Amino acid sequence: MIVSSGRPVCLGIVRCYTIAIPIWTYARPSFGCFFMAYEYDVFLSYRRHGEWPEWVEKVFRPLFEHWLGEEHPRVRIFIDYEIESGAAWPQRLGKALSESRVLVPLFSRQYFSSPWCQLELSQMSAREARCNFRTAENPGGLIVPAHIHDGDGFPARAQAIQAAKLQEYTNVRLAKGSATEEHLSEEIRDWVPDIATAIRSAPPHDDEWTRLTVEAFVEQFRLGDSKQTAPPSLG
């Protein structure tokens, strides 16, 4: 199984070359870094505020996993509430992001007031930039968002990324089998092919990403409440 053949992909944190390597092996280039398989296909990023966690878990996630699984069988999705409480959660969160092919952020107004959400977004944005995504030659990206709240107040950089529009369906009391849930299902079904395309276009994993991302998350933890022993409400 070949990850890439004849297209630019990222080697190390600053270099992109054209290579072809098997997904379950690693290659060691001349400057000393090496590649390992990703652990996850998707890192789901959202602000745990108010009713968003319940909506994500009970309404959004089942439909998302179903339709993305149709496009990309055996898809592996990371979501932050899978992290157990304990002092090592910043390392676990950073490692999971660094070992995910694609970031799927659910943009709300609260998302952009969270230093943790912004850190997740900035880390994947840096990977896109280093590997020449969102350019004239390679317009695709590794960030595939959805809007779950009015996007008028979002930063310009977020508004510039094409996103699914799910604002009309973000009600935690959405009745299963209702017409509104059917419309949400259709919106997700039409959106996930873009995510599957991004997964397939992800560059081979570079082990250096893990070190750099974990360091960034540990530093954010240090700047915040270093006594916190459970993952934050991402805020």
C-alpha positions as CSV (number, residue, x, y, z in Angstrom):
1,M,0.0,0.0,0.0
2,I,1.6,3.3,-1.1
3,V,1.0,6.5,0.7
4,S,2.2,8.8,-2.0
5,S,3.5,8.5,-5.6
6,G,4.8,11.4,-7.5
7,R,3.5,14.3,-5.5
8,P,5.0,16.8,-3.0
9,V,4.8,15.6,0.6
10,C,6.3,16.8,3.8
11,L,9.6,15.4,5.1
12,G,10.7,16.9,8.4
13,I,9.2,20.1,9.6
14,V,10.4,22.4,6.8
15,R,11.1,20.2,3.7
16,C,8.8,18.7,1.1
17,Y,10.1,16.3,-1.5
18,T,8.6,13.7,-3.9
19,I,8.7,10.2,-2.5
20,A,6.8,6.9,-2.3
21,I,6.9,4.9,0.9
22,P,4.8,2.0,2.3
23,I,2.4,3.2,5.0
24,W,3.4,0.7,7.6
25,T,7.2,1.2,7.2
26,Y,9.5,4.1,7.7
27,A,12.1,5.7,5.6
28,R,15.2,7.4,7.0
29,P,16.3,10.4,4.8
30,S,19.8,11.8,4.8
31,F,19.0,14.5,7.4
32,G,18.1,11.9,10.1
33,C,14.3,12.1,10.7
34,F,12.0,9.1,10.1
35,F,8.4,8.3,9.4
36,M,5.8,6.3,11.1
37,A,2.1,5.5,10.4
38,Y,-0.6,7.8,11.6
39,E,-2.7,6.6,14.6
40,Y,-5.8,8.5,13.5
41,D,-7.4,9.7,10.3
42,V,-9.4,12.5,11.9
43,F,-8.9,14.7,15.0
44,L,-12.3,16.2,15.9
45,S,-11.8,19.6,17.5
46,Y,-14.6,21.6,19.2
47,R,-15.1,23.9,22.2
48,R,-16.6,22.0,25.1
49,H,-19.0,24.7,26.2
50,G,-22.6,24.6,27.3
51,E,-24.5,22.0,25.3
52,W,-21.9,21.4,22.6
53,P,-20.5,18.2,24.2
54,E,-23.9,16.6,24.3
55,W,-24.8,17.6,20.8
56,V,-21.4,16.4,19.4
57,E,-21.7,13.0,21.2
58,K,-25.4,12.2,20.8
59,V,-26.4,14.0,17.5
60,F,-23.4,14.8,15.4
61,R,-20.9,12.0,16.0
62,P,-23.1,9.0,15.0
63,L,-24.0,10.6,11.7
64,F,-20.5,11.8,11.1
65,E,-18.9,8.3,11.8
66,H,-21.6,6.6,9.6
67,W,-21.2,8.8,6.5
68,L,-17.4,9.2,6.8
69,G,-17.1,5.4,7.2
70,E,-18.9,5.0,3.9
71,E,-16.3,7.2,2.2
72,H,-13.3,5.9,4.1
73,P,-13.9,2.5,5.6
74,R,-12.4,1.7,9.0
75,V,-11.9,5.4,9.6
76,R,-10.1,6.2,12.9
77,I,-11.4,9.3,14.7
78,F,-9.9,11.0,17.8
79,I,-12.1,13.0,20.1
80,D,-10.9,14.7,23.3
81,Y,-13.2,13.0,25.8
82,E,-11.5,9.7,25.1
83,I,-8.6,11.0,27.2
84,E,-8.6,9.7,30.8
85,S,-8.0,12.1,33.7
86,G,-4.4,12.4,34.8
87,A,-1.4,14.7,34.7
88,A,-0.2,13.5,31.2
89,W,-3.3,14.7,29.3
90,P,-1.5,17.6,27.6
91,Q,1.0,15.1,26.1
92,R,-1.8,12.8,25.1
93,L,-3.7,15.5,23.4
94,G,-0.7,16.8,21.6
95,K,0.4,13.4,20.5
96,A,-3.1,12.6,19.1
97,L,-3.2,15.8,17.1
98,S,0.3,15.2,15.7
99,E,-0.6,11.6,14.7
100,S,-3.8,12.6,12.9
101,R,-4.0,13.0,9.2
102,V,-6.7,15.7,9.2
103,L,-8.2,18.2,11.6
104,V,-12.0,18.6,11.5
105,P,-12.8,21.7,13.7
106,L,-16.4,22.6,14.6
107,F,-16.3,26.3,14.5
108,S,-18.4,28.2,17.0
109,R,-17.8,31.7,18.5
110,Q,-16.5,30.1,21.7
111,Y,-14.1,28.1,19.6
112,F,-12.0,31.1,18.9
113,S,-11.9,32.3,22.5
114,S,-10.2,29.0,23.5
115,P,-6.4,28.9,23.6
116,W,-6.5,25.1,23.3
117,C,-8.7,25.1,20.2
118,Q,-6.6,27.8,18.6
119,L,-3.5,25.8,19.4
120,E,-5.0,22.7,17.6
121,L,-5.9,24.9,14.6
122,S,-2.5,26.6,14.5
123,Q,-0.6,23.4,14.7
124,M,-2.4,21.9,11.7
125,S,-2.2,25.2,9.8
126,A,1.6,25.1,10.2
127,R,1.7,21.6,8.8
128,E,-0.4,22.8,5.8
129,A,2.0,25.7,5.2
130,R,5.2,23.6,5.5
131,C,3.9,21.0,3.1
132,N,2.6,23.5,0.5
133,F,-1.1,23.1,0.9
134,R,-3.6,25.9,0.0
135,T,-1.4,27.1,-2.8
136,A,-2.2,27.6,-6.5
137,E,-0.5,24.3,-7.3
138,N,-2.1,22.4,-4.3
139,P,-5.3,24.2,-3.2
140,G,-6.5,21.4,-0.9
141,G,-5.8,21.4,2.8
142,L,-5.7,19.2,5.9
143,I,-8.3,21.3,7.8
144,V,-11.9,20.6,6.9
145,P,-14.2,22.6,9.2
146,A,-17.9,22.9,9.8
147,H,-19.7,25.9,11.2
148,I,-22.0,25.0,14.1
149,H,-22.7,28.7,15.0
150,D,-23.2,31.9,13.2
151,G,-19.9,32.5,11.4
152,D,-20.1,36.3,11.0
153,G,-17.8,36.9,13.9
154,F,-15.2,34.3,13.0
155,P,-11.6,35.4,12.2
156,A,-10.9,36.1,8.5
157,R,-8.6,33.1,8.3
158,A,-11.4,30.8,9.4
159,Q,-13.9,32.3,7.1
160,A,-11.5,31.8,4.2
161,I,-11.7,28.0,4.6
162,Q,-14.6,26.3,2.8
163,A,-16.8,24.8,5.5
164,A,-20.0,22.8,6.0
165,K,-22.9,24.9,7.3
166,L,-24.5,23.1,10.1
167,Q,-25.8,26.0,12.2
168,E,-29.5,25.2,11.6
169,Y,-29.1,21.7,13.2
170,T,-27.2,22.3,16.4
171,N,-29.9,21.5,18.9
172,V,-29.1,18.9,21.5
173,R,-32.8,18.1,21.7
174,L,-33.0,17.3,18.0
175,A,-35.5,14.4,17.7
176,K,-34.1,11.2,16.2
177,G,-35.9,10.5,12.9
178,S,-37.2,14.1,12.6
179,A,-37.1,16.0,9.4
180,T,-34.4,18.3,10.9
181,E,-32.2,15.3,11.7
182,E,-32.6,14.0,8.2
183,H,-31.5,17.4,6.8
184,L,-28.4,17.3,9.1
185,S,-27.6,13.8,7.9
186,E,-27.8,15.0,4.3
187,E,-25.5,17.9,5.0
188,I,-22.9,15.6,6.7
189,R,-23.2,13.1,3.9
190,D,-22.5,15.8,1.3
191,W,-19.5,17.2,3.4
192,V,-17.6,14.1,4.3
193,P,-16.2,13.4,0.7
194,D,-14.1,16.5,1.2
195,I,-12.7,15.0,4.5
196,A,-12.0,11.7,2.8
197,T,-10.1,13.5,0.0
198,A,-8.0,15.3,2.6
199,I,-7.3,12.1,4.4
200,R,-6.0,10.5,1.2
201,S,-3.9,13.6,0.4
202,A,-2.1,13.7,3.8
203,P,1.7,13.6,3.6
204,P,3.5,10.7,5.3
205,H,3.7,11.2,9.0
206,D,6.9,12.8,10.3
207,D,7.9,11.8,13.8
208,E,9.3,15.3,14.4
209,W,5.7,16.6,14.4
210,T,5.0,14.6,17.6
211,R,7.9,16.2,19.5
212,L,7.1,19.7,18.4
213,T,3.3,19.4,19.0
214,V,3.6,17.8,22.4
215,E,6.1,20.5,23.4
216,A,3.6,23.2,22.3
217,F,0.8,21.6,24.3
218,V,2.9,21.1,27.4
219,E,3.9,24.8,27.2
220,Q,0.2,25.9,26.9
221,F,-0.5,23.7,30.0
222,R,2.4,25.4,31.9
223,L,1.1,28.9,31.0
224,G,-2.4,27.9,32.2
225,D,-3.3,25.9,35.3
226,S,-0.5,23.4,35.7
227,K,-2.4,21.8,38.6
228,Q,-5.3,20.7,36.3
229,T,-5.4,16.9,36.2
230,A,-8.2,16.4,33.6
231,P,-8.6,17.6,30.0
232,P,-9.9,21.2,29.9
233,S,-13.2,22.3,28.5
234,L,-10.9,23.5,25.8
235,G,-11.3,27.0,27.1
